[in-house]
């Protein structure tokens, strides 16, 4: 199971699922877990990243896919959705958004650490950065393109490398 979806071309992480071997009782328990409330907020880079993982946690892969301004060309929607097969939930910790302007756009780089839990209860920790872009709304023509993800790089955090998720968070995106 890949827990990184379209980031796979940048960093492929494979987590072995025991759920298939654990029997239907475990799968049923995981499947019946309550999903988080719907969140779709594009007011900041942090809100977009949180909304993206909310869509994944709710198995709303078309919505998650839509947060990408241009999903990686090497990833189809089907492989994106399949990449989250067996993913139960995520916890997201975000660092400070660093924003820069260039050629009529605002670019946001935000450090991220994700604790991704599988249906089997296994948890993987991944740290890195998301890059988001918003073209100046005053010069856009329809259809409007909201703040969206343009790139993400997440790498697995080795076991024991951090005692808390915050410890695993990159200080800036310059060091990822």
C-alpha positions as CSV (number, residue, x, y, z in Angstrom):
1,X,0.0,0.0,0.0
2,X,1.3,3.4,-0.9
3,X,0.3,6.1,1.6
4,X,1.7,9.0,-0.5
5,X,-0.6,9.0,-3.5
6,X,0.7,11.3,-6.2
7,X,4.0,11.9,-4.3
8,X,5.0,8.3,-5.3
9,X,6.9,9.6,-8.3
10,X,8.9,11.7,-5.9
11,X,9.2,9.2,-3.1
12,X,7.7,5.7,-3.1
13,X,6.9,4.3,0.3
14,X,5.5,0.8,0.6
15,X,3.9,-0.3,3.8
16,X,3.0,-4.0,4.1
17,X,-0.5,-4.5,5.3
18,X,-1.4,-7.3,7.7
19,X,-5.1,-6.6,7.4
20,X,-5.5,-9.0,4.5
21,X,-3.9,-11.7,6.6
22,X,-5.6,-10.7,9.9
23,X,-9.0,-11.8,8.7
24,X,-12.4,-10.1,8.0
25,X,-13.0,-9.1,11.7
26,X,-10.1,-6.6,11.6
27,X,-11.0,-5.3,8.2
28,X,-14.7,-4.8,9.3
29,X,-13.5,-2.9,12.4
30,X,-11.3,-0.6,10.4
31,X,-14.0,-0.1,7.7
32,X,-16.6,0.9,10.3
33,X,-14.4,3.5,11.9
34,X,-16.0,6.9,11.9
35,X,-14.7,9.3,9.2
36,X,-13.8,12.9,10.2
37,X,-16.2,15.7,9.4
38,X,-16.0,17.2,5.8
39,X,-13.4,19.9,5.4
40,X,-12.8,21.9,2.3
41,X,-10.8,25.1,3.0
42,X,-8.5,26.8,0.5
43,X,-7.9,30.0,2.5
44,X,-4.2,29.2,3.3
45,X,-1.6,26.6,2.4
46,X,-2.1,24.9,5.8
47,X,-5.8,24.7,5.2
48,X,-5.4,23.2,1.7
49,X,-3.0,20.5,3.1
50,X,-5.4,19.7,5.9
51,X,-8.3,19.6,3.5
52,X,-6.3,17.3,1.2
53,X,-5.7,14.8,4.0
54,X,-9.3,15.1,5.1
55,X,-10.4,14.0,1.7
56,X,-8.1,11.0,1.9
57,X,-9.3,10.1,5.3
58,X,-12.9,10.2,4.1
59,X,-12.0,8.1,1.0
60,X,-13.0,11.0,-1.3
61,X,-10.2,10.6,-3.7
62,X,-11.7,12.7,-6.5
63,X,-11.7,15.7,-4.1
64,X,-8.1,14.9,-2.9
65,X,-7.0,14.7,-6.6
66,X,-8.7,18.2,-7.2
67,X,-6.4,19.9,-4.7
68,X,-3.5,19.3,-7.1
69,X,-3.3,22.0,-9.7
70,X,-1.7,19.5,-12.1
71,X,-1.2,16.0,-10.7
72,X,2.0,14.4,-11.7
73,X,1.8,13.3,-15.4
74,X,3.1,9.8,-14.5
75,X,0.1,9.2,-12.1
76,X,-3.4,8.5,-13.3
77,X,-6.4,9.1,-11.1
78,X,-6.9,5.3,-10.7
79,X,-3.3,4.8,-9.5
80,X,-3.6,7.8,-7.2
81,X,-6.8,6.4,-5.6
82,X,-5.3,2.8,-5.5
83,X,-2.2,4.3,-3.7
84,X,-4.4,4.9,-0.7
85,X,-5.9,1.4,-0.6
86,X,-5.7,0.2,3.0
87,X,-5.1,3.7,4.5
88,X,-7.3,4.3,7.5
89,X,-6.3,7.7,8.8
90,X,-3.7,10.4,8.9
91,X,-2.5,12.9,11.5
92,X,-1.0,16.1,10.1
93,X,1.4,18.5,11.8
94,X,2.4,21.6,9.8
95,X,5.2,24.0,10.2
96,X,5.4,27.7,9.2
97,X,4.2,28.6,5.7
98,X,6.8,30.5,3.8
99,X,5.3,32.6,1.0
100,X,7.1,34.2,-2.0
101,X,5.7,36.1,-4.9
102,X,6.8,35.5,-8.5
103,X,5.4,36.5,-11.9
104,X,1.8,37.2,-10.8
105,X,1.6,34.2,-8.4
106,X,2.1,33.5,-4.7
107,X,4.1,30.3,-3.9
108,X,3.8,28.7,-0.5
109,X,6.2,26.1,0.9
110,X,5.1,24.5,4.1
111,X,6.9,21.8,6.2
112,X,4.7,18.8,6.9
113,X,4.9,15.6,9.0
114,X,2.2,12.9,8.5
115,X,1.4,9.9,10.6
116,X,-0.4,7.5,8.3
117,X,-2.2,4.6,9.8
118,X,-3.2,1.6,7.8
119,X,-6.4,-0.5,8.2
120,X,-4.2,-3.0,10.0
121,X,-3.1,-0.4,12.6
122,X,0.4,0.0,11.3
123,X,1.7,3.6,11.4
124,X,4.3,5.2,9.1
125,X,5.7,8.7,9.7
126,X,6.6,10.8,6.7
127,X,8.2,14.3,6.7
128,X,8.8,16.8,4.0
129,X,7.3,19.8,2.3
130,X,4.3,20.8,0.2
131,X,4.5,23.6,-2.4
132,X,1.3,25.4,-3.3
133,X,0.5,28.1,-5.8
134,X,-2.1,30.8,-6.2
135,X,-2.2,32.9,-9.4
136,X,-3.2,36.5,-8.6
137,X,-7.0,36.3,-8.4
138,X,-7.3,39.8,-10.0
139,X,-5.8,38.7,-13.2
140,X,-7.3,35.2,-13.6
141,X,-10.0,34.5,-16.2
142,X,-12.6,31.8,-15.8
143,X,-12.4,29.1,-14.7
144,X,-10.9,30.4,-11.4
145,X,-7.9,28.4,-10.2
146,X,-7.8,28.4,-6.4
147,X,-4.8,27.8,-4.2
148,X,-3.6,24.3,-5.0
149,X,-0.8,21.9,-4.5
150,X,2.0,21.9,-7.1
151,X,4.5,19.6,-5.5
152,X,5.1,17.5,-2.4
153,X,8.1,15.6,-1.2
154,X,7.7,13.3,1.7
155,X,10.3,10.8,3.0
156,X,9.8,8.1,5.7
157,X,11.1,9.0,9.1
158,X,13.2,6.2,10.5
159,X,11.9,4.4,13.6
160,X,13.2,6.1,16.7
161,X,14.4,9.2,14.9
162,X,11.8,11.5,16.6
163,X,10.0,11.1,19.9
164,X,7.0,13.3,18.7
165,X,5.6,14.2,15.3
166,X,6.7,17.8,16.0
167,X,10.2,16.5,16.4
168,X,10.1,15.0,12.9
169,X,8.8,18.3,11.3
170,X,11.4,19.9,9.0
171,X,12.3,23.4,10.4
172,X,12.0,24.9,6.9
173,X,11.4,23.6,3.4
174,X,15.0,24.6,2.5
175,X,16.2,21.5,4.4
176,X,14.0,18.9,2.6
